[in-house]
């Protein structure tokens, strides 16, 4: 007779509660081709014991067929899953992996190193908190290293781990390591990073990835995993003014009317004064409702239903913001675009702009400059092509609430969607400079198609948006 232990005996409830309460860090790996990004992620998964026995068996089989490490297991194959990636030995698409330690949960995006896939790299960086920039210790800083550091800066990532990989192949030379870090610090000085942590490591052997490297006695810092466990998460978003885009008007009966959404930044509590954009109506928070009961306060990253003290007309697409720091409302956007479509972008083009939880028509009224992704310098252009980064002006068919991307990545970021294919055409960052519209100037336009979230628009971005809850 088989006796099955009860769920309570296994401690499932406490196990799930512990994991649900963990802080989540989203980070990307980037760098030149063959710097070891996929191998590093494979090492993190392997050494934190996130790989099941059947996966190890499959990895051993795949390593014999596709591996580049001879008779040894090729950890990069844990991430490079596309047939084309394995045949060419490079990362093409953005691969996401999840792993967890006792201190944190992690979502890591392995991004391509090749210039041809820069737009895919921008996808992974758009929602990351930290960037791990890999450098091959034999090569030092390369063109792609500088390019990716600049892209990471443009996309608002403030904390960088400079992982100097393959140190075992240069005899763990301290002089080589210091020369690379000095050169990177000089290049990154104007990029506005809050922190750059340099770590010498060997992803292939595992030194200084999860455990300290015995071969490098001169390095007194932490391994990469410990840095990722301790680095502050979303500090800027927590300190920013309160913002919540309304995703759904929650009205189960005539006695309850609330507004549901994900808090993009800041903190809110009952009694706080708020303003609803774009209508500019003001009210006060009466309740913060969740499935587990009312909360005394809520913070960035929580999904809640807000009940207002007044009967205010609020619909999907509106943004509830702190009254002391209202959000800007405008129908003209100065924006920096990461152009992803294969077709050219010309002045006069009409696209759909998905900004927060609202989708509007957008016309490209001006294409001003193209940004050199290696130097950051701007040059005048009349069109943008695939993988270009450019500054444009968009005219919208109605006023929408936005912040500058430098002030709030959630309310300052958007995507452009091709009207015919519904593919994502660009990632956009709102810049300061577009004239704000007063509420009296706002005009209503055509509403979103009923029941449409443009789910197919994520050829480039919707998958990451859904995964990260944006």
N, C-alpha and C positions, 0 to 999 in steps of 0.2 A: 504494500500500500504506500503510495507516494504522498508525502505530506508537503503541502505548499505553504511557504511562509507568507504571512500577511504583509500587505504594503506597509503597514505601520511598523512591523518588525524590521523591514528593510530601511526604514527612515526616509522614504521617498519625499514626504512632505518637507522635511527639514532640508533634504538635498536640493529640491527644486527651489525652496525659498532662498537658500544660500546663493544659488546661481542667478536667480532673478534679481537679487539685490546687488549683484556685482556691477561695477562701473564698466562701461564699454569704451574701448579705445579703437578708433578707426585709423589705420595708417597705410601708407603706400610704400612700395619699394620702387626705386627708379635709378637710372644710370645708363651707361653705354651697353651695347650688345656684348655679351660674354663677361660682364662684370660679376655675375653670379647671383642675380636677383632670385631666380627660381630655386636655385640650390639653397640659398639662405632661408627661404620660406619652408622648403622641404626639411631643412635642419631644425627649424623651430618646431614644426609639427612632429618630427621624429623624436627630438629630445625632450619634448613636453608630453610624450606618450599619447599623442592624439591619433595614432595610426593603429587600426585593427589588424589582427593577424592575417586576415584574408587580403587586406590591402598590401601588407608587406610581401605576401606571396605573389600577388599581381605585379608589384613593383619590381621584384626580383626577375620575373619573367620579362617584363617590359624593358628592364635594364639590359638584359642579354640581347634584345632585339634593337632597341633604340638608344641605349645608353652611350655616354661618352667617357665613362670612368673605367673602362676595361672590365675586369671581373667584379668590381665593386658595385654596390647599389648606386644608381644615379638619382639623387633626391630631387633633382629638378623636374623629373617626370611626374612627381606628385602634383605639380602645378600646370605644367605644359601639357594640356590634355588634347589639343587639336592635332589632327594628323599632320597638318602642314607645319605646325610648330615642332613636332618630333622629327619630321623629315629634314627641316632646315636647321634645327637646333637653336631656334630663337623664339621669343615670346611675341605673339601677334596681337591677340585679344587681351583684354583685362580679365584676369582670373581672380576670383574672390575665394578666400578660405577663412574658416572660423576655427579658433582654438581658444582654450581657456586655461588659466592657472588659478591657484587659490586666491589670488589678489585681484585679478581682472579677467574680463573676456575681451577678445580681440577679433576684429574683422580686418583682414589684410588684403590689399589689392596689389597683385603683381602686375606692373605696367610695362608695356613694350619699351625697348631701348632704341629701336630703329626709328630714324626720322620720319619714315613713311607712316608710322602709327602714332604720331604726336597727338592727334585728336583723341586716340584711345587713352593715352597717358593723362590728358586733361580730364577725361571722364573719371578716372580713378582718383585724381587729386581733388575733384570738386567737393567731395564730402569728407575728406580726410582731416584728422586732427594733427597728425605728425607725418613727416616724410623721412624715410630712410633712403638716403642717397648713397649708392654704392660706388666705390672707386677701386679699380684694379691697382694694387700696390705697384705692379710692374710698369703700368702705363701712366699713372698719375692722373691729373685732371685732363679730360678730353673735351672736345667740342660738345658732345652730348651731355657731359656732366654739367657744363656751364648752362647749356640750353635748358636742362631739366631743373636746375636750381632757379633759373629765372622764371620758368613756368610755375613752379611751386610757389614762388613769391607772388606772382601775378594772381594766383588763385587763392591767396589769403592764408596759406599755411604758415604759421609763425615759428614752429619748432622743428628742428632738423637734427637727425642723427647721421653724421658723416661716417659711414661704415667703410673703413679701408680694408678691403677684402684681399685674400690670397697673400697675406703677410708671410705665410710659411714658404712661399716661393721666392721671397727676398730675404730669407733668413731672419725674419722678425726684426728687421733693421729699424732702430729707433730714429736714426737720421732720416731715412726714407719716409717714415710716418710723419715726422715733424715737418718735413719739406712739403708734403701734400696738404697737411692741415693749415700751414701758414699760407700757402697759395690759395686755398679755398676761402680762408677767412678774409683775405684781401679782396677776392672777387665778390664775396657775399656781403661785404660791409655796407654797400648802398641798398641792399635788397630788403632791409627792414625785418630780418629774422629776430625773434625774441631770444632764441637760444640755438646754438649749434654745438652738439656734443660729438666729439670725434672718438671713435672706438676702433682699435686695430683688431682684426679677427680673421679666422679662416672658416668660411661656411662649409667647405668640404670636410674638414676635420672636426669642426665643432668648437674650436677654441674661441672663447669670449663671445659665443652666441647665447647659449643658455647658462653654461658654467664658465668660471674663470679659466683663462688659458695658462697652463703651467709653463708653456714655452715662452711666455712674455713677462718676465719678472719686473721689467721696468715700467709696465703699465699698472697704475694703482687705481684706475677708475672701475666702473661697474661693467659687467657684460651687457650686451644689447638687450636681452630680455628684461633684466632688472631695470634698465633705463625706461623701457616701455611700460613697465609696471608702475613706475614712480612719476613719470612725466605728467604735469597738470593737463587736465582735459577740459576743453571748451571754456576756458577761463574768460575769454573775451565775450562769449555769448552769455555767460552767467552775469557778467557785469553790465551788459547792455540794457537799455530800456525795455520794458515789457512789450512783447509783440506776439500775437496769435492770429493766424489766418483761419477764418471760419471754413471748415470743411463740410459741415452738416448742421442744419437747424433741427434740433432734437425736440420734437413736440409729440410725445406719445399720447397725450390727452389734453383736454382744455385747461387742466390745472398746472401744467408744466410746460415751460418754453425755455430751452437753453441752447447754447451755441458751442458746438463741439469742434475741437481742433488740437493740433500739436503746438505746444508753447515753443516758439522759435528762439526766444531770448528773454532774459530777465526773470522777474518774480512777481507774483500777484497774490493778493489776499482779499477776503471780504472787507468791504469798506473802501477799497482803492478806487480812485476816480479814473475813468477811462474815456477814450474818445474812439468812435467807430468811423473808420475811413472806408470809402470816400465821402460819406454823407456828412461827416464832421459833427454828428450828434454826440452828446456827452451823456454819461450815466455813471453808476457806481456798481461794483461787484457785490451781489447779494449772497451768492453761494458758489462754491466750487464743487461740482458734483462728479463722482466717479462710480463705477460699478461696485466698489467696496465701501461706498458711503462718502459723505462730505469731507473735504479737507480744510484744515486751518490756513493752508497756503499751498501754492504750487509753483514749480520752478521750471526752467528751461529743460526741454526733453520729455516732459510729461504730457500725456494726452488726457484732456479733461473736458468737461462741459461747464461752461460759465453761465450762470443765471444773473441777469441784470436786474437792478432795482426798478428800472423804468421800462415801459412798453416802447422799445425802440425798434425800428424796422431794420433788421440785419439779415443778410442772405449770404449764401455761399460766395466766396470771393472777397468779402469784406475782411478787414483787419482790425482787431481790437487792440488798441495800443494805450500806453500810459498817457494820461492827460497832460502830465508835466513834460513829456517828451513826445509830442505827436509825430506820426509818420507823414512823410511828404506825399502829396497827391498830384499827379501830373499826367498829361496825355502826350508828352514828348520826352523821350529817353535818349540821353547820351550814353552810349554803351560800348564796352569792349567785347568783341565777338571772337570766339574760337570756332572758326568756320569748319564744319565737318562734312558738308555735302560734297559730292563729286562735281556738281554743277557750279558754275561761277555765280557769285552774288554781285548784282549790278544795282545802281541807283534806280529807284522806282519799283523794285521787287516787292511783292506782297506776300507776307507769310502770316502764320499764327504765332502769337507770343503767349506762352504759358507762364504766368507770373504768380507764384504762390498757388492759390486754388482757383484762379480765374484765367480764362483763355480769351484773348482779344485779337482783333485784326491789327497787323502792324505793317506799315509801309516804310521802306528804307528811303528816307528823304535825303540822306547824304552819306557818302563814304569818304571819310576824311584821310585816314592814314593806315598804313600797315606797320606792325611792330616787328622789328628784327628779333627773333626769339633767342639770339645769342648775345646781342648787345643791349636790347631793350630800346633801341633808338627807333624813332618813327620817321616814315617817309611817305609823302603824298602818293595816293593811288586812286584809281577810279573803279576798281573791282577787287574782289577777294576770291581766291581759289582754295581748294581743299588744303587743310592744315594751316591756313593763314590765320594770323591774329590781327585784328583790325579794329579801329575806332570808327563808329558810325553813329548816325542820328536816326531814331525811329519815331514815326508819328503813329499814335494809336487811335483807334476809333472811339475810345472813351478813356476817361481818366482813371488811373489805378493807383493804389497806395504802394510806395516803394521806399527803401532806404538806399543810400550809397553802399556798394558792396564792401567797401573798406570799413564801414561802420557795422554792417550786419550781413553776413554771408547768406542767410536764409531769405530775408526780405529784399536783398539786393541782387539775388541771382535769378535767372530765368532761362528758358530754352525757346528757341525758334523752331517751328514745325513747318515742313513743306505742306502746302495746302492740298496738293494732289496726291502725294504718296503717303502722307502723315508720318514720314520719317523725321527724326530729329535732324535739323539742319545746322544748328549752332548752339553752343553754350554762351550765355550772355551775362555780363557783369555791369550793373548800373553804376555809372560814374556821376560825380558831382558836376553840375553845370546846366542840366536841363531846367527850364523855368517851371516852377511849381504852379499848379492851378488852384485857385481858391474853390471852395465847395460851390459857390454860386456860379462858377464858370464850368463846372463839370457837366458833361452831357451824357446821356445814356446812349448805348449803342446796341447792336444786335447781341442777344444773349448767347451763351454757349449752347451748342446742340444738346437737346435733352438727353440726359443719361450718359453723356460722353465725357470720358476722362482722357480721350485720345490715347488709349492704351497702346495702340500700335506705334505711337510716336517715339517709343523708346528704343528704336534701333540702336541708338548710342547711349541714351541716358536713363530710360525709364526703368531698366532692370536695377540699376544702382539706386535710383530713387525709391523704388519699392523695397529693396533690401534694407536700406538705411532709414526708411520711414519718413522720407522727405515729402 
